[in-house]
């Protein structure tokens, strides 16, 4: 599945087609939009991500984006940014538990290095 639309429409399409999906901010892209804080928001539903963006970075919802779901890639890219690196990763709810554990471990490692 490939969809070139606004970020909001990509998130709405994701919510419609894959209602159990979770969206996670790519932590390797600091400063890309208002949601990237120290730890980033936890993985959340596409609808919750829309609400977060509306509250913290409403201009991003109108940004041109590409939703890609295929055998190798599950992500959303902002077309005005480098397209090799997604701004959001897409996960299923089962995989999100492992993702949260991994993120917690990375945070602990960063804290111990400082």
C-alpha positions in Angstrom: 0.0 0.0 0.0 1.3 3.4 -1.0 -0.6 6.7 -0.4 0.7 10.2 -1.2 -1.5 12.6 0.7 -1.4 15.0 3.6 -0.1 13.6 6.9 -3.5 13.8 8.4 -5.1 11.9 5.5 -2.3 9.2 5.7 -3.0 8.8 9.4 -6.8 8.6 8.8 -6.2 6.0 6.0 -4.0 4.0 8.3 -6.7 4.1 11.1 -9.3 3.0 8.6 -7.4 0.2 6.9 -5.4 -1.1 10.0 -7.4 -0.1 13.1 -5.1 -2.0 15.4 -2.0 -0.2 14.2 0.2 2.0 16.3 2.3 5.0 15.2 5.7 5.6 16.7 7.8 8.8 16.3 11.2 8.0 14.7 13.6 8.9 17.5 16.5 9.2 15.0 15.0 12.4 13.5 15.3 15.0 16.3 13.9 18.4 15.6 11.7 17.3 12.7 8.4 18.4 14.4 6.9 19.4 17.7 6.3 15.9 19.0 10.0 15.0 19.3 10.7 15.6 22.9 13.4 13.8 25.0 11.7 10.4 25.1 9.0 11.0 22.5 5.4 10.0 22.9 4.8 6.3 23.4 3.4 4.4 20.4 -0.2 5.4 19.9 -3.1 4.9 17.5 -3.2 7.1 14.4 -6.2 9.0 15.7 -4.3 9.8 19.0 -1.3 10.9 16.9 -3.6 13.3 14.9 -4.8 14.7 18.2 -1.2 15.1 19.5 -0.2 16.8 16.3 -3.2 19.1 16.4 -2.3 20.2 19.9 1.5 20.6 19.4 2.3 21.0 15.7 -1.0 21.5 13.7 0.9 22.7 10.6 2.4 19.3 10.2 -1.0 17.7 9.6 -1.2 19.5 6.2 2.3 18.5 5.2 2.7 16.3 2.1 3.3 12.7 3.2 3.7 9.2 1.9 2.2 6.1 3.8 4.1 2.9 2.8 3.0 -0.5 3.9 4.6 -3.4 2.1 6.7 -6.5 2.9 9.7 -4.5 4.0 8.5 -1.1 5.1 5.8 0.1 7.5 6.2 3.8 7.8 5.1 7.4 7.0 7.5 9.8 5.3 7.2 13.5 5.1 7.8 14.4 1.5 9.5 17.7 2.3 12.1 15.8 4.4 14.7 13.2 3.5 12.6 10.3 2.2 15.1 7.7 3.2 14.2 8.1 6.9 10.5 7.9 8.0 9.1 10.3 10.5 6.8 7.6 11.9 7.1 3.9 12.2 4.0 1.8 12.1 3.6 -1.3 14.4 0.9 -3.7 15.3 -0.2 -3.7 18.9 1.6 -7.0 19.7 5.0 -5.6 18.6 4.6 -2.4 20.6 5.3 -4.1 23.9 8.8 -5.1 22.6 9.2 -1.6 21.2 8.4 0.0 24.6 10.9 -2.2 26.3 13.6 -1.4 23.8 12.9 2.3 24.1 13.1 2.1 27.9 16.4 0.3 27.7 17.8 3.0 25.3 16.7 5.7 27.7 18.5 3.9 30.5 21.7 3.6 28.5 21.6 7.3 27.5 21.1 8.2 31.2 24.0 6.1 32.3 26.3 7.6 29.7 25.7 11.1 30.9 
